[in-house]
Amino acid sequence: MSRRISFGLVLKTTVNYITLTVPDAKLIFVPTPIGNLEDITLRAIRILKKADAIAAEDTRRAKVLMNHYEIETPVFPYHLHNEKKRAPQIIRRVTEGETIAVISEAGTPGISDPGYTLAKMAIAGGVDFEVLPGPTAFVPALILSGFPVSGSRFEGFLSHSGKGRRRRLRKLAAEEPCTLVFYVSPHRLTVFIEDALQILGDREAVLCRELTKIYEETIRGKLSELQDKSSEVKGELVLVIAPE
């Protein structure tokens, strides 16, 4: 939907009326690069420039991107710690006529990042919102693994607690085997692989590190082999585990 506005152009003694189509206010989820700043669409750049404001998970990371592409749109913080308070404010701004772009620290908002609450609230309130296609870390990692994509399961980050993590892994082990994809923080990688090895068995696995960045690396092997290297691995990590 859109709204139409008219204005007059005075040319000598004749008044010509031109009608322009102006996009309605909207909430837009905009994916941003997971590493390489070139991994952004032209559409995403255009929307970030034209939006009334940008809700960013990490305003410092946002500024790097904005400076690179000369985006001058105002930015305000929107993250897990202020999501419950900020989400209603964002919805209200959209209903009052503003277009708000939402970006995460990296990748697509709503995938292991703030966004779920906002999307749910927008749907409940009948607020129009849009999600752009773009970068997300688990897709290239899944393809790099060479494991079956059909029926694969993206789990994102599991619980920080060992008990919660093991409970989830046991549930996955009891289900029909499929390729499993996890986001893992480097300081939890060793214990994560230990739990996965004990519960899922010594499956083939692929660890993708720093995707799209200078030090991107793909490490392949059995879980037991990755366990031996886990203490040395740093950076943003995606762990893909093969079916049985």
C-alpha positions as CSV (number, residue, x, y, z in Angstrom):
1,M,0.0,0.0,0.0
2,S,1.1,3.6,-0.5
3,R,-0.2,7.1,-0.1
4,R,-0.4,9.7,-2.8
5,I,0.4,13.4,-2.5
6,S,0.0,16.2,-5.0
7,F,1.8,19.5,-5.4
8,G,1.7,22.2,-7.9
9,L,4.4,23.4,-10.3
10,V,4.1,26.9,-11.6
11,L,5.4,27.2,-15.1
12,K,4.8,30.8,-16.4
13,T,1.0,31.1,-16.0
14,T,0.1,27.4,-16.0
15,V,-0.2,25.3,-13.0
16,N,0.6,21.6,-13.6
17,Y,-0.2,19.0,-10.9
18,I,2.1,16.0,-10.4
19,T,1.2,13.0,-8.3
20,L,4.0,11.1,-6.5
21,T,3.7,7.7,-4.9
22,V,5.3,7.8,-1.4
23,P,5.8,4.5,0.4
24,D,3.8,4.0,3.6
25,A,5.5,3.9,6.9
26,K,6.9,0.4,7.5
27,L,9.0,-1.7,9.8
28,I,11.8,-3.3,7.7
29,F,14.3,-6.0,8.9
30,V,17.5,-5.4,7.0
31,P,20.3,-8.0,6.9
32,T,23.9,-6.7,7.2
33,P,27.2,-8.3,6.4
34,I,28.5,-11.0,8.8
35,G,32.1,-9.9,8.0
36,N,32.9,-8.6,4.6
37,L,31.3,-5.2,4.1
38,E,30.7,-5.9,0.5
39,D,28.1,-8.6,1.3
40,I,25.2,-6.2,1.4
41,T,22.5,-5.7,-1.2
42,L,21.9,-2.4,-3.1
43,R,18.3,-2.6,-1.8
44,A,19.5,-2.8,1.8
45,I,21.8,0.3,1.4
46,R,18.9,2.2,-0.2
47,I,16.5,1.4,2.6
48,L,19.0,2.2,5.3
49,K,19.6,5.6,3.7
50,K,15.9,6.4,3.2
51,A,14.6,5.1,6.6
52,D,13.6,7.7,9.3
53,A,15.7,5.8,11.8
54,I,17.7,2.6,12.3
55,A,17.3,0.3,15.3
56,A,20.7,-1.4,15.8
57,E,21.7,-4.2,18.1
58,D,25.3,-2.8,18.2
59,T,25.5,0.9,17.4
60,R,29.3,0.8,17.1
61,R,29.2,-1.9,14.5
62,A,26.4,-0.1,12.8
63,K,28.5,3.1,12.6
64,V,31.3,1.2,10.8
65,L,28.8,0.0,8.1
66,M,27.2,3.4,7.8
67,N,30.4,5.3,7.5
68,H,31.5,2.9,4.8
69,Y,28.4,3.5,2.7
70,E,27.8,7.1,3.7
71,I,24.5,6.4,5.5
72,E,23.5,9.3,7.7
73,T,20.2,8.0,9.1
74,P,19.9,8.4,12.9
75,V,20.7,5.2,14.9
76,F,19.3,4.1,18.3
77,P,20.1,0.9,20.3
78,Y,17.8,-2.1,20.1
79,H,19.1,-5.3,21.7
80,L,18.2,-8.1,24.0
81,H,18.6,-6.1,27.2
82,N,16.2,-3.3,26.1
83,E,14.0,-5.3,23.7
84,K,10.9,-5.4,25.8
85,K,10.9,-1.7,26.4
86,R,12.0,-0.6,23.0
87,A,9.8,-2.8,20.8
88,P,6.6,-1.0,21.7
89,Q,8.3,2.3,21.1
90,I,9.3,1.1,17.6
91,I,5.9,-0.1,16.8
92,R,4.4,3.2,17.9
93,R,6.8,5.2,15.7
94,V,5.8,3.1,12.7
95,T,2.1,3.6,13.4
96,E,2.8,7.4,13.7
97,G,4.2,7.4,10.1
98,E,7.9,6.6,10.4
99,T,9.8,3.9,8.5
100,I,12.2,2.1,10.9
101,A,14.9,-0.2,9.7
102,V,16.1,-3.0,12.1
103,I,19.6,-4.4,11.9
104,S,21.4,-6.9,14.1
105,E,25.1,-6.9,15.0
106,A,25.7,-9.0,11.9
107,G,23.5,-11.1,9.6
108,T,19.7,-11.2,9.5
109,P,17.7,-9.8,12.5
110,G,15.6,-12.3,14.2
111,I,18.0,-15.2,13.7
112,S,19.7,-15.7,17.1
113,D,19.5,-11.9,17.4
114,P,16.8,-9.4,18.6
115,G,13.8,-9.3,16.3
116,Y,11.4,-12.1,17.3
117,T,9.6,-10.0,19.9
118,L,9.3,-7.1,17.4
119,A,8.0,-9.3,14.6
120,K,5.4,-10.9,16.9
121,M,4.3,-7.6,18.2
122,A,3.9,-6.1,14.7
123,I,1.8,-9.1,13.6
124,A,-0.4,-8.8,16.7
125,G,-0.9,-5.1,16.1
126,G,-1.5,-5.3,12.4
127,V,1.6,-3.3,11.6
128,D,3.1,-3.8,8.1
129,F,6.6,-5.2,8.2
130,E,9.1,-6.5,5.6
131,V,12.1,-8.8,5.8
132,L,14.9,-8.4,3.2
133,P,16.9,-11.4,2.0
134,G,20.6,-11.3,2.8
135,P,23.6,-12.6,4.8
136,T,23.2,-15.2,7.5
137,A,26.1,-17.4,8.8
138,F,24.4,-20.8,8.9
139,V,23.6,-21.0,5.2
140,P,27.2,-20.8,3.8
141,A,28.3,-23.1,6.7
142,L,25.7,-25.7,5.8
143,I,26.7,-25.7,2.2
144,L,30.4,-25.8,3.0
145,S,29.8,-28.8,5.2
146,G,28.8,-31.0,2.2
147,F,26.3,-32.7,4.5
148,P,22.6,-33.3,3.4
149,V,20.7,-30.0,3.3
150,S,17.3,-31.5,2.9
151,G,15.8,-31.9,6.4
152,S,18.7,-30.1,8.1
153,R,18.0,-28.4,11.4
154,F,19.2,-25.0,12.5
155,E,19.5,-24.8,16.3
156,G,21.3,-21.5,16.7
157,F,22.8,-21.0,20.2
158,L,21.9,-23.7,22.7
159,S,21.5,-23.0,26.4
160,H,24.5,-21.5,28.2
161,S,23.9,-24.0,31.0
162,G,25.4,-27.5,30.6
163,K,22.2,-29.1,31.9
164,G,20.0,-27.2,29.3
165,R,22.5,-27.9,26.5
166,R,22.7,-31.6,27.2
167,R,18.9,-31.9,27.5
168,R,18.5,-30.3,24.1
169,L,21.2,-32.6,22.5
170,R,19.5,-35.7,24.0
171,K,16.2,-34.6,22.4
172,L,17.9,-34.2,19.1
173,A,19.6,-37.5,19.4
174,A,16.3,-39.2,19.9
175,E,14.8,-37.8,16.8
176,E,15.3,-38.8,13.2
177,P,18.9,-38.2,12.2
178,C,19.6,-35.1,10.2
179,T,22.3,-32.4,9.6
180,L,22.5,-30.2,12.7
181,V,23.7,-26.6,12.6
182,F,24.7,-24.7,15.8
183,Y,26.2,-21.3,16.6
184,V,28.8,-21.8,19.3
185,S,30.8,-19.1,21.2
186,P,34.5,-19.9,21.3
187,H,34.8,-20.1,25.1
188,R,32.1,-22.8,25.1
189,L,33.3,-24.7,22.1
190,T,35.2,-27.4,24.1
191,V,32.4,-28.3,26.5
192,F,29.9,-28.1,23.6
193,I,31.8,-30.7,21.6
194,E,32.4,-32.8,24.6
195,D,28.6,-33.0,25.2
196,A,27.8,-33.5,21.5
197,L,30.4,-36.3,21.3
198,Q,29.0,-38.1,24.3
199,I,25.3,-37.7,23.3
200,L,25.3,-37.8,19.5
201,G,28.3,-40.1,19.0
202,D,31.5,-39.5,17.1
203,R,29.9,-38.0,14.0
204,E,31.6,-36.2,11.1
205,A,31.5,-32.5,11.7
206,V,32.6,-29.2,10.2
207,L,33.6,-26.1,12.1
208,C,33.4,-22.8,10.2
209,R,35.3,-20.0,11.6
210,E,35.1,-16.3,10.8
211,L,33.0,-16.7,7.7
212,T,33.6,-14.0,5.0
213,K,36.4,-12.5,7.0
214,I,40.2,-12.4,6.4
215,Y,40.9,-15.4,8.6
216,E,37.9,-17.5,7.4
217,E,38.6,-21.2,8.0
218,T,36.8,-24.5,7.5
219,I,37.9,-27.4,9.8
220,R,36.7,-30.9,9.0
221,G,36.8,-34.1,10.9
222,K,35.1,-36.3,13.5
223,L,33.8,-34.6,16.6
224,S,36.7,-36.3,18.5
225,E,39.2,-34.7,16.2
226,L,37.6,-31.3,16.5
227,Q,37.6,-31.7,20.2
228,D,41.4,-31.9,20.2
229,K,41.6,-28.6,18.3
230,S,38.8,-26.8,20.1
231,S,40.9,-24.9,22.7
232,E,42.8,-23.2,19.9
233,V,39.9,-22.0,17.9
234,K,38.8,-18.3,18.2
235,G,36.3,-16.1,16.5
236,E,32.7,-16.4,15.3
237,L,31.8,-20.1,14.9
238,V,29.3,-22.3,13.2
239,L,29.4,-26.0,14.0
240,V,27.7,-28.4,11.5
241,I,27.2,-32.0,12.5
242,A,26.4,-34.8,10.0
243,P,23.5,-37.2,10.4
244,E,24.4,-40.6,11.8
